[in-house]
Amino acid sequence: MTTAAGTPNLVRSTTDGRRIPEATLGRLSLYLRMIDQLAERDSVNSDELAELSGVNPAMLRRDLSFTGTVGTRGVGYDVDMLRTRLGEVLGVSEPRTVVIIGVGNLGHALAGYQGLPARGFSVVGLFDVERVGEIVSGIEVRPISEFIAKAETYRSSIGVIATPANAAQDALDTLVRVGITGILSFAPTTLRAPEGVEVRRVDLASELQILAFNLRLNSPSTKGAS
């Protein structure tokens, strides 16, 4: 299954059987990130967390209801309990390892992105066909053949594709061959994945086009024309 990041209408099932709209999942991830800014707090009310997250309180309360989390009147949400519950629902309550195929400019940036370890993700493997032997963020880039040979080491990881479009399908096929079933692709192309493999596609160009459309729609000249 291949989905584009930000698709609003899909419904996902969590490990405990809860069905949550994809747009809500995206906001739950945002709330978890905002909660990390409240490390010294014991509790937070919905108005405060909503303001931090840039949403309205009613939406926040509705989103959190999908997780079974309920605040206490006059007190709000227990910060530690909310962090734990969001982590469980999002599947990040335990550390996750990440492997990246494609170590060009984007792969370099992803490997060095400090937001990953802060969110419980650690990059454990970098693989490329041309950059073998380079050290990126303390990790030596290894050949694809070694990745395949050590499949057991990486099978539980999340795979990231940061290759050019013409190499992306081969990269996906390699990840699937190793046994990786969760893949994030930055390649600007549609990929074919077998049943049971979840592929999230981040299309930067499409997101910029949508942003440009919204800017044009909301510009004073466009509003005046309507």
C-alpha positions in Angstrom: 0.0 0.0 0.0 1.3 3.4 -1.0 0.0 6.6 0.6 1.1 10.2 0.3 1.9 12.1 3.5 -1.0 14.3 4.6 -3.8 12.2 2.9 -6.8 13.3 4.9 -9.5 10.6 4.4 -7.8 7.3 5.2 -8.6 5.5 8.4 -5.9 3.5 10.2 -6.3 0.8 12.9 -4.0 1.0 15.9 -2.4 -2.1 17.5 -5.3 -2.1 20.1 -8.0 -2.0 17.3 -8.8 1.7 17.4 -9.7 3.2 14.1 -8.2 6.7 13.7 -8.5 9.0 10.6 -5.1 9.7 9.0 -5.4 13.4 9.5 -6.0 12.9 13.2 -2.9 10.6 13.4 -0.8 13.5 11.9 -2.1 15.8 14.6 -1.5 13.3 17.4 2.2 13.2 16.3 2.2 17.0 16.5 0.7 16.9 20.1 3.3 14.5 21.2 6.0 16.8 19.9 4.5 19.8 21.7 4.2 17.8 24.9 8.0 17.4 24.9 8.2 21.1 25.5 6.3 20.7 28.8 8.9 18.5 30.5 8.6 20.4 33.7 4.8 20.4 33.8 2.6 17.8 35.6 -0.5 18.7 33.7 -1.7 20.7 30.7 -5.2 21.8 29.8 -6.7 21.5 26.3 -6.6 25.2 25.6 -2.8 25.4 26.3 -1.9 22.3 24.3 -4.2 23.5 21.4 -2.5 26.9 21.3 0.9 25.3 21.3 -0.2 23.0 18.5 -2.0 25.6 16.4 -5.4 24.0 16.5 -8.6 24.8 18.2 -9.3 23.1 21.6 -12.4 21.3 20.4 -10.4 19.6 17.6 -7.7 18.7 20.1 -10.2 17.1 22.5 -11.8 15.2 19.7 -8.5 13.9 18.4 -7.4 12.8 21.9 -10.7 11.0 22.3 -9.6 8.6 19.6 -6.8 7.4 21.9 -9.1 6.9 24.9 -7.5 9.8 26.7 -9.8 11.9 28.8 -8.7 15.0 30.8 -9.8 15.9 34.3 -12.1 18.9 34.7 -10.3 21.8 36.1 -6.9 20.1 35.8 -6.5 19.0 32.2 -4.3 16.1 31.1 -1.5 14.4 33.1 1.5 15.2 30.9 3.4 11.9 31.5 0.3 9.8 31.0 -0.6 11.7 27.8 2.9 11.3 26.4 2.9 7.6 27.2 -0.6 7.0 25.6 0.3 9.0 22.5 3.5 7.0 22.1 1.6 3.8 22.4 -1.0 4.7 19.8 1.6 6.1 17.4 3.9 3.0 17.8 6.9 5.0 19.1 6.8 4.0 22.8 9.8 1.8 22.1 12.9 2.9 20.1 12.9 2.3 16.3 15.8 1.8 14.0 16.1 3.3 10.6 18.0 2.4 7.5 18.5 4.8 4.6 19.1 3.8 1.0 20.5 6.7 -1.0 23.1 8.9 0.6 23.1 12.0 -1.6 22.3 15.4 -0.3 18.9 14.4 1.0 20.3 11.2 2.6 23.1 13.1 4.3 20.5 15.6 5.7 18.2 12.8 7.0 21.1 10.9 8.6 22.2 14.0 10.5 18.7 15.2 11.4 18.6 15.5 15.2 14.9 15.3 15.3 15.1 11.5 14.8 16.9 10.5 18.0 14.8 13.1 19.9 11.7 11.2 18.7 13.1 7.7 19.4 14.4 6.8 16.0 18.1 5.9 15.4 19.7 5.5 12.1 21.7 2.3 12.1 22.5 1.8 8.4 23.4 3.9 5.3 23.6 2.3 1.9 24.5 3.5 -1.5 26.1 2.4 -4.7 28.5 5.4 -5.2 29.2 6.7 -1.7 30.5 3.5 -0.1 33.2 4.1 2.5 32.1 7.7 3.3 31.4 8.5 6.9 28.1 10.4 7.4 27.1 11.4 10.9 29.4 8.8 12.4 28.1 5.9 10.2 30.0 4.4 7.3 28.1 4.1 4.1 28.0 0.4 3.0 27.1 -1.3 -0.3 23.6 -2.6 -1.0 25.1 -6.1 -1.2 26.0 -6.0 2.5 22.6 -4.8 3.4 21.1 -7.9 1.7 23.7 -10.2 3.3 22.8 -8.9 6.8 19.1 -9.0 6.4 18.5 -10.3 9.9 20.2 -7.2 11.4 17.9 -4.8 9.7 14.6 -6.6 9.3 12.9 -4.8 12.2 13.9 -1.4 10.9 12.0 1.3 9.0 13.4 1.8 5.5 13.9 5.3 4.0 14.3 5.8 0.3 16.3 8.9 -0.6 17.4 7.9 -4.1 16.7 9.5 -7.5 13.4 8.5 -9.0 15.0 6.0 -11.4 16.5 4.0 -8.6 13.6 4.2 -6.1 11.8 1.0 -7.2 15.0 -1.1 -7.0 15.5 0.4 -3.5 12.0 -0.5 -2.4 12.4 -4.0 -3.8 15.6 -4.4 -1.9 14.0 -3.3 1.4 11.1 -5.7 0.8 13.6 -8.5 0.0 15.3 -7.9 3.4 12.0 -8.1 5.1 11.3 -4.5 5.9 7.6 -3.7 5.7 7.5 0.0 6.7 9.0 2.4 4.2 9.2 6.1 3.8 10.0 7.3 0.3 11.2 10.8 -0.7 11.6 9.8 -4.4 9.4 11.8 -6.8 7.8 8.7 -8.3 5.0 6.2 -7.7 6.3 2.9 -6.3 4.8 -0.6 -6.5 4.8 -2.4 -3.2 3.4 -5.9 -2.4 0.5 -6.5 0.0 1.4 -6.0 3.6 4.1 -3.4 2.9 3.3 0.1 4.0 4.8 2.9 1.9 4.5 6.5 2.9 5.5 8.9 0.1 6.7 12.4 0.8 6.3 14.5 -2.3 7.9 17.9 -1.7 7.0 19.3 -5.1 3.3 18.4 -4.6 3.2 20.0 -1.1 4.8 23.2 -2.5 2.2 23.2 -5.3 -0.6 22.9 -2.8 0.9 25.7 -0.7 1.2 27.9 -3.8 -2.4 27.2 -4.7 -3.6 28.2 -1.2 -1.5 31.3 -1.2 -3.0 32.3 -4.5 -6.5 31.5 -3.3 -6.0 33.7 -0.2 -4.3 36.6 -1.9 -6.1 39.9 -1.8 -6.3 40.1 -5.6 -8.0 36.7 -5.9 -10.4 37.4 -3.1 -11.3 40.7 -4.8 -11.9 38.9 -8.1 -14.5 36.7 -6.4 
